[in-house]
Amino acid sequence: MAASVKITPEALEQAGRLDEPIYSRIQKAIERLENWPKVSGVKALRGGLAGHFRIRTGDFRVQFRLEGQAVIVEKIGHRDGFYED
């Protein structure tokens, strides 16, 4: 069964600021999340972000969390400063 992927308004706004080639790569990474939990390259985050995960494509990251069968994409951005908030 495929997971449903939901994207927060903040993540949609962040994605909208990306250049087209990077946006396409991010879109493909998010589509891969529909196969949760059979997704390669996912890393569980630690510390203050425990319970969250990230998948990367090049220098860009997609941060997400799980809610039941849903994958909630929370943040999209460049790795520089990505984990600071």
Backbone as numpy.savetxt, mean C-alpha at the origin, in Angstrom:
# Nx Ny Nz CAx CAy CAz Cx Cy Cz
-10.50 -17.12 -2.38 -11.34 -15.93 -2.38 -10.46 -14.68 -2.38
-10.79 -13.74 -3.21 -10.01 -12.51 -3.30 -10.40 -11.55 -2.19
-9.41 -10.84 -1.69 -9.67 -9.81 -0.68 -10.21 -8.58 -1.40
-11.06 -7.84 -0.71 -11.50 -6.56 -1.29 -10.47 -5.51 -0.87
-10.09 -4.68 -1.81 -9.10 -3.65 -1.54 -9.81 -2.30 -1.52
-9.64 -1.58 -0.42 -10.24 -0.24 -0.28 -9.10 0.75 -0.11
-9.27 1.92 -0.70 -8.23 2.95 -0.65 -8.80 4.17 0.06
-8.09 4.63 1.08 -8.56 5.81 1.83 -8.47 7.05 0.94
-9.27 8.07 1.24 -9.19 9.32 0.47 -7.78 9.92 0.48
-7.09 9.81 1.62 -5.72 10.35 1.71 -4.79 9.63 0.73
-4.90 8.30 0.67 -4.05 7.54 -0.24 -4.39 7.85 -1.69
-5.67 8.04 -2.00 -6.07 8.41 -3.37 -5.45 9.75 -3.76
-5.47 10.69 -2.82 -4.89 12.01 -3.08 -3.38 11.89 -3.31
-2.71 11.07 -2.48 -1.27 10.88 -2.64 -0.96 10.23 -3.98
-1.76 9.26 -4.40 -1.56 8.59 -5.68 -1.76 9.58 -6.84
-2.71 10.47 -6.69 -3.01 11.45 -7.74 -1.87 12.41 -8.01
-0.95 12.55 -7.05 0.19 13.47 -7.21 1.37 12.81 -7.91
1.29 11.51 -8.18 2.42 10.79 -8.77 2.46 10.96 -10.29
3.67 10.86 -10.84 3.81 10.86 -12.30 3.22 9.58 -12.86
2.80 9.61 -14.11 2.10 8.48 -14.71 2.83 7.14 -14.63
4.13 7.04 -14.97 4.75 5.70 -14.91 4.75 5.13 -13.48
4.95 5.99 -12.50 4.98 5.54 -11.10 3.56 5.19 -10.66
2.59 5.99 -11.07 1.19 5.73 -10.74 0.78 4.34 -11.26
1.20 4.01 -12.47 0.87 2.70 -13.06 1.47 1.56 -12.23
2.71 1.75 -11.79 3.36 0.71 -10.97 2.66 0.55 -9.63
2.26 1.67 -9.03 1.55 1.63 -7.75 0.21 0.91 -7.95
-0.47 1.22 -9.04 -1.76 0.60 -9.33 -1.61 -0.92 -9.44
-0.56 -1.38 -10.10 -0.32 -2.82 -10.22 -0.05 -3.46 -8.86
0.72 -2.75 -8.01 1.01 -3.26 -6.67 -0.28 -3.40 -5.86
-1.17 -2.41 -5.98 -2.43 -2.45 -5.24 -3.31 -3.59 -5.77
-3.32 -3.79 -7.09 -4.09 -4.90 -7.66 -3.59 -6.24 -7.13
-2.29 -6.37 -6.91 -1.74 -7.61 -6.36 -2.29 -7.90 -4.97
-2.65 -6.85 -4.22 -3.16 -7.03 -2.87 -4.51 -7.77 -2.85
-5.20 -7.82 -3.98 -6.45 -8.57 -4.06 -6.22 -10.06 -3.79
-4.98 -10.52 -3.96 -4.65 -11.93 -3.73 -4.21 -12.20 -2.30
-4.45 -11.25 -1.39 -4.06 -11.42 0.00 -4.62 -12.72 0.54
-3.87 -13.54 1.28 -2.52 -13.31 1.80 -1.41 -13.83 0.89
-1.73 -14.26 -0.32 -0.71 -14.82 -1.22 -0.07 -13.71 -2.05
0.56 -12.75 -1.38 1.20 -11.63 -2.06 2.67 -11.63 -1.66
3.55 -11.68 -2.64 4.98 -11.66 -2.33 5.46 -10.23 -2.13
6.52 -10.09 -1.36 7.14 -8.78 -1.18 6.49 -7.91 -0.12
5.55 -8.45 0.64 4.90 -7.68 1.69 5.73 -7.78 2.96
5.88 -6.66 3.65 6.64 -6.65 4.89 5.74 -6.11 6.00
5.74 -6.81 7.13 5.01 -6.33 8.30 5.82 -5.21 8.94
5.15 -4.14 9.32 5.84 -3.01 9.95 5.88 -3.22 11.46
6.82 -2.53 12.09 7.03 -2.71 13.54 6.90 -1.37 14.26
7.08 -1.43 15.55 7.05 -0.21 16.37 5.67 0.41 16.38
5.61 1.71 16.17 4.34 2.43 16.17 3.42 2.03 15.03
3.97 1.37 14.02 3.17 0.94 12.88 2.87 -0.56 12.92
3.06 -1.19 14.07 2.76 -2.61 14.20 1.31 -2.85 13.81
1.06 -3.93 13.09 -0.29 -4.22 12.61 -0.53 -3.69 11.21
0.43 -2.95 10.69 0.35 -2.43 9.33 1.40 -3.15 8.48
1.23 -3.08 7.18 2.13 -3.73 6.24 2.51 -2.75 5.15
3.55 -3.12 4.39 3.90 -2.31 3.23 4.32 -3.23 2.10
4.05 -2.74 0.90 4.54 -3.39 -0.31 5.27 -2.29 -1.07
6.36 -2.64 -1.72 7.13 -1.60 -2.40 7.21 -1.87 -3.89
7.38 -0.80 -4.62 7.67 -0.87 -6.04 8.71 0.20 -6.31
9.93 -0.21 -6.55 11.03 0.74 -6.71 11.22 1.52 -5.42
11.28 2.84 -5.53 11.48 3.69 -4.35 10.17 4.11 -3.71
9.06 3.55 -4.16 7.75 3.94 -3.63 7.15 2.83 -2.78
6.33 3.25 -1.82 5.75 2.33 -0.86 4.23 2.49 -0.82
3.55 1.38 -0.55 2.11 1.38 -0.30 1.92 0.78 1.08
1.38 1.55 2.00 1.14 1.07 3.37 -0.32 0.67 3.49
-0.56 -0.48 4.13 -1.94 -0.94 4.29 -2.12 -1.69 5.59
-3.37 -1.90 5.94 -3.73 -2.70 7.11 -4.87 -3.63 6.70
-5.15 -4.58 7.56 -6.22 -5.54 7.29 -7.40 -5.27 8.20
-8.60 -5.40 7.65 -9.84 -5.34 8.44 -10.69 -6.49 7.96
-10.66 -7.60 8.67 -11.38 -8.79 8.23 -10.80 -9.27 6.91
-11.64 -9.37 5.89 -11.19 -9.80 4.55 -10.79 -8.60 3.69
-10.86 -7.41 4.22 -10.55 -6.21 3.45 -9.11 -5.76 3.68
-8.49 -5.31 2.61 -7.17 -4.69 2.66 -7.41 -3.19 2.51
-7.00 -2.40 3.50 -7.22 -0.96 3.50 -5.90 -0.26 3.18
-5.80 0.34 2.01 -4.59 1.08 1.61 -4.68 2.45 2.27
-3.69 2.77 3.10 -3.72 4.00 3.89 -2.80 5.09 3.39
-1.70 4.70 2.77 -0.69 5.69 2.44 0.11 5.24 1.23
0.44 6.18 0.36 1.23 5.90 -0.83 2.27 7.01 -0.94
3.54 6.65 -1.15 4.53 7.70 -1.30 5.94 7.19 -1.49
6.85 8.14 -1.66 8.27 7.85 -1.84 8.85 7.38 -0.51
9.85 6.53 -0.58 10.42 5.96 0.64 11.04 7.00 1.56
11.53 8.11 1.02 12.13 9.15 1.85 11.07 9.76 2.76
11.20 9.55 4.04 10.25 10.11 5.00 8.92 9.40 5.04
8.80 8.27 4.37 7.50 7.59 4.27 6.98 7.14 5.62
7.88 6.69 6.50 7.44 6.12 7.77 7.36 7.14 8.90
7.62 8.41 8.58 7.53 9.46 9.60 6.14 10.07 9.53
5.56 10.30 10.69 4.25 10.96 10.72 3.98 11.61 12.04
